[in-house]
Structure formats: structure tokens, C-alpha cells
Amino acid sequence: MRQFFKPLTVEEAVKMKKDNPGALYLGGGCWINNGGRDGRGESLISLEALKLKACEEKDGTYALGAGLTFQELADWKDCCPPLKEALMFMTSRNLRNQATLGGDLAVGPEKSCLLPLLLALNAELETGEGQSMALEEYFKQYPKEGQGPLILNVRFSPEKGRAGVRQIRKSAGGLVVLSAAVWLDGSPEAPKAARVFVSGTAEGIQRLKEAEEALSSGGSFSEEDLEKAVARTVNMEGDLKGSKEYKSYVCGVAVCDCVRSCREALK
Ligand SMILES: Cc1cc2nc3c(=O)[nH]c(=O)nc-3n(C[C@H](O)[C@H](O)[C@H](O)COP(=O)(O)OP(=O)(O)OC[C@H]3O[C@@H](n4cnc5c(N)ncnc54)[C@H](O)[C@@H]3O)c2cc1C
């Protein structure tokens, strides 16, 4: 590392990044210090002094500071159950004490365990440039790690809907095969809206529109039909975590598990 910046304000941080385009924002450093820099990040811009730790739930709308660690969020008394569940997918407490919300989102679709849930919850980001943007849009515009603007906080409102999450690993504490998240709104039997996201696919993260339509069409559907629809449309690739067929099948099972959790919570 050649340079280490310690801005005291958001404006300073944004200016330092503009003046040093190759620099990386430093959250908890969990990824950056693990060699995840790919040769980049000769300059680091510490976010520590910005204290992006505000944490609020008001009338069902959550506003979470990007500097909150996984453990701080999981310990927060108002943390919503699916978020807490997704935070605990990071099984090591040491890592949870280090990794931040902003770092997890910025690190990108392949590595983040919170992304599917926050996408299913239609989350928005507030950036250091004062912009508000949908999380889905952030990834369309900045698909590669560390290229996006400074994330200040994440906001979402589950409205009346409920979310469910599921992660499949190769073995307990082993490699993550996929993470799935579903958000449903309406009655448990006939939801009127649905959002379904899965990470670990060939595209990194995928929105499963066909499953969303099946869930929100008002007609009855069996779990077997849903499992098959997911397995047919999810774009998996075989690798050391499993064959394409296995991953597609287990994705269908994970999505059905999420749907069951949502329906329980909607009752
Ligand atoms: C051993 C190991 C295990 C891991 N296990 C998991 C896991 O189980 N689940 C999981 O989801 N992830 C996992 N990760 C991936 C990753 O480290 C984490 O997602 C973590 O949350 C990164 O957060 P951080 O604050 O430490 O990020 P950093 O390492 O500080 O930064 C990561 C990237 O995010 C950028 N960044 C940081 N904060 C911001 C911000 N506020 N705005 C814009 N850009 C920012 C940095 O510039 C950098 O490009 C693991 C990583 C390692 C090394």
C-alpha cells in the first residue's frame, strides 16, 4: 500500500476518491486485507471517521448505516428476522465483527450473502454524492467490485409483505452453493406480489421472474410446480460446488423453503 487516507467528512471521502480513481474505500477490511484487491487499492480511503453507524426503524422503514458490522446489525434489537438470518449466514463471529454492510454490498453479487434479501426487499442506497438509487440499479451500473460510489446507508420497507431467506452450503461452514430470498405480499394462499432473487448463478445474481409470476398470479400452485419452474429457469453452471443439475434442483428447494417462511410470517 502506498497511501492511506483518513477523511473526516463524506465530502472529503468523495473528493479523495475522485482525485485518486484507483483508490478503494476501506470498510471493515475483511475482503481488502484478504488479498481481495486484485492488485488494486494501492491507496485506501478509510471510512472509519465517517461513523456510518446510524440504525433506525420507523413505521416499518429501515435505514441502516453502511458502516455497521454484521454483528452490530445482528445484535440490534429491531433487526427484522430475515435480515438477522441472512447476517448469520456469515458463520464466523470474527468475520461478523469486521465485515460491514457497505463492504458486503460493494464486494459484489458473487460474494455477498445479504444481496438476494436486500434485492427482494427492493432496497435503496444513499450515496456519498447525495443520490438515492435502487440497489438493483447499482449493480446494473457498477457490476464490478469497488467501482460504485460510496454507500452511506441502505433503506428498505418490507411494507405489508414478508421475506424469507435460505443459504445452501456444500457442507456446514463449507463453500456457499447459493443464497435465495423471496418477498411476498398479500394473503399467504394467494399472494398479490412477489420478488425472487438467487445468488450463486452463472450470472452472479438472478431475478426469477417466472417464479414471481407463478407466485403472484392468484391461481393455486403446488410446491412441486414451483420447484420445477425454478430449476428450469435458473441459470446454473457446474463447478466444484456441484453439477448444474444438482444446483438447479437445490435452488428450487431453497426457493420453496423461502416461500414457506414468507407464508408463515404472513399468517
Ligand atoms: C475469509 C472470508 C470469508 C467470507 N465469508 C463471507 C460470507 O460468509 N458471506 C459474505 O457475504 N461475504 C463473505 N466474505 C466476503 C466479504 O469479505 C464480505 O462480504 C464483507 O462484508 C466485506 O465487508 P468489509 O467491510 O470488510 O469490506 P472491505 O474489505 O473493507 O471492502 C470490500 C469492497 O467494498 C468496498 N467498500 C467498502 N465499504 C464501502 C462503502 N461504504 N461504499 C462503497 N464501497 C465500499 C471496498 O472499496 C472494497 O472494494 C468473506 C470474505 C473472506 C475474506
The ligand as an SDF file (V2000), in Angstrom:
LIG
                    3D

 53 58  0  0  0  0  0  0  0  0999 V2000
  -12.4690  -15.4770    4.6750 C   0  0  0  0  0  0  0  0  0  0  0  0
  -13.6500  -14.7230    4.1130 C   0  0  0  0  0  0  0  0  0  0  0  0
  -14.9200  -15.2100    4.2990 C   0  0  0  0  0  0  0  0  0  0  0  0
  -16.0090  -14.5050    3.8000 C   0  0  0  0  0  0  0  0  0  0  0  0
  -17.2440  -15.0040    4.0440 N   0  0  0  0  0  0  0  0  0  0  0  0
  -18.3130  -14.3210    3.6090 C   0  0  0  0  0  0  0  0  0  0  0  0
  -19.6290  -14.7870    3.9170 C   0  0  0  0  0  0  0  0  0  0  0  0
  -19.8180  -15.8060    4.5860 O   0  0  0  0  0  0  0  0  0  0  0  0
  -20.6680  -14.0700    3.4590 N   0  0  0  0  0  0  0  0  0  0  0  0
  -20.4890  -12.9220    2.7310 C   0  0  0  0  0  0  0  0  0  0  0  0
  -21.4600  -12.2890    2.3480 O   0  0  0  0  0  0  0  0  0  0  0  0
  -19.2630  -12.4680    2.4100 N   0  0  0  0  0  0  0  0  0  0  0  0
  -18.1780  -13.1350    2.8320 C   0  0  0  0  0  0  0  0  0  0  0  0
  -16.9360  -12.6660    2.5230 N   0  0  0  0  0  0  0  0  0  0  0  0
  -16.8050  -11.5440    1.5390 C   0  0  0  0  0  0  0  0  0  0  0  0
  -16.5710  -10.1140    2.1150 C   0  0  0  0  0  0  0  0  0  0  0  0
  -15.3800  -10.0310    2.7970 O   0  0  0  0  0  0  0  0  0  0  0  0
  -17.6520   -9.6850    2.9900 C   0  0  0  0  0  0  0  0  0  0  0  0
  -18.7850   -9.6480    2.1720 O   0  0  0  0  0  0  0  0  0  0  0  0
  -17.5080   -8.3470    3.7430 C   0  0  0  0  0  0  0  0  0  0  0  0
  -18.7810   -7.9450    4.1030 O   0  0  0  0  0  0  0  0  0  0  0  0
  -16.8020   -7.2370    3.1720 C   0  0  0  0  0  0  0  0  0  0  0  0
  -17.0270   -6.1180    4.0490 O   0  0  0  0  0  0  0  0  0  0  0  0
  -15.8590   -5.1930    4.5500 P   0  0  0  0  0  0  0  0  0  0  0  0
  -16.4610   -4.0450    5.2660 O   0  0  0  0  0  0  0  0  0  0  0  0
  -14.8560   -5.9710    5.3210 O   0  0  0  0  0  0  0  0  0  0  0  0
  -15.2870   -4.7400    3.1400 O   0  0  0  0  0  0  0  0  0  0  0  0
  -13.8150   -4.2660    2.7120 P   0  0  0  0  0  0  0  0  0  0  0  0
  -12.8880   -5.4250    2.6760 O   0  0  0  0  0  0  0  0  0  0  0  0
  -13.4070   -3.0830    3.5320 O   0  0  0  0  0  0  0  0  0  0  0  0
  -14.1530   -3.7720    1.2230 O   0  0  0  0  0  0  0  0  0  0  0  0
  -14.6900   -4.6450    0.2390 C   0  0  0  0  0  0  0  0  0  0  0  0
  -15.0340   -3.8100   -1.0070 C   0  0  0  0  0  0  0  0  0  0  0  0
  -16.1050   -2.9240   -0.7190 O   0  0  0  0  0  0  0  0  0  0  0  0
  -15.7250   -1.5480   -0.9410 C   0  0  0  0  0  0  0  0  0  0  0  0
  -16.4110   -0.7850    0.0940 N   0  0  0  0  0  0  0  0  0  0  0  0
  -16.3600   -0.9730    1.4350 C   0  0  0  0  0  0  0  0  0  0  0  0
  -17.2320   -0.1810    2.0660 N   0  0  0  0  0  0  0  0  0  0  0  0
  -17.8320    0.5640    1.1050 C   0  0  0  0  0  0  0  0  0  0  0  0
  -18.8400    1.5920    1.1230 C   0  0  0  0  0  0  0  0  0  0  0  0
  -19.4210    2.0230    2.2450 N   0  0  0  0  0  0  0  0  0  0  0  0
  -19.2180    2.1220   -0.0600 N   0  0  0  0  0  0  0  0  0  0  0  0
  -18.6790    1.7050   -1.2330 C   0  0  0  0  0  0  0  0  0  0  0  0
  -17.7290    0.7520   -1.3100 N   0  0  0  0  0  0  0  0  0  0  0  0
  -17.3110    0.1820   -0.1540 C   0  0  0  0  0  0  0  0  0  0  0  0
  -14.2130   -1.5630   -0.8680 C   0  0  0  0  0  0  0  0  0  0  0  0
  -13.6450   -0.4890   -1.5870 O   0  0  0  0  0  0  0  0  0  0  0  0
  -13.8910   -2.9130   -1.4800 C   0  0  0  0  0  0  0  0  0  0  0  0
  -13.9280   -2.8300   -2.8840 O   0  0  0  0  0  0  0  0  0  0  0  0
  -15.8240  -13.3220    3.0360 C   0  0  0  0  0  0  0  0  0  0  0  0
  -14.5370  -12.8360    2.8520 C   0  0  0  0  0  0  0  0  0  0  0  0
  -13.4620  -13.5110    3.3820 C   0  0  0  0  0  0  0  0  0  0  0  0
  -12.0950  -12.9320    3.1600 C   0  0  0  0  0  0  0  0  0  0  0  0
  1  2  1  0
  2  3  1  0
  2 52  2  0
  3  4  2  0
  4  5  1  0
  4 50  1  0
  5  6  2  0
  6  7  1  0
  6 13  1  0
  7  8  2  0
  7  9  1  0
  9 10  1  0
 10 11  2  0
 10 12  1  0
 12 13  2  0
 13 14  1  0
 14 15  1  0
 14 50  1  0
 15 16  1  0
 16 17  1  0
 16 18  1  0
 18 19  1  0
 18 20  1  0
 20 21  1  0
 20 22  1  0
 22 23  1  0
 23 24  1  0
 24 25  2  0
 24 26  1  0
 24 27  1  0
 27 28  1  0
 28 29  2  0
 28 30  1  0
 28 31  1  0
 31 32  1  0
 32 33  1  0
 33 34  1  0
 33 48  1  0
 34 35  1  0
 35 36  1  0
 35 46  1  0
 36 37  1  0
 36 45  1  0
 37 38  2  0
 38 39  1  0
 39 40  1  0
 39 45  2  0
 40 41  1  0
 40 42  2  0
 42 43  1  0
 43 44  2  0
 44 45  1  0
 46 47  1  0
 46 48  1  0
 48 49  1  0
 50 51  2  0
 51 52  1  0
 52 53  1  0
M  END
$$$$
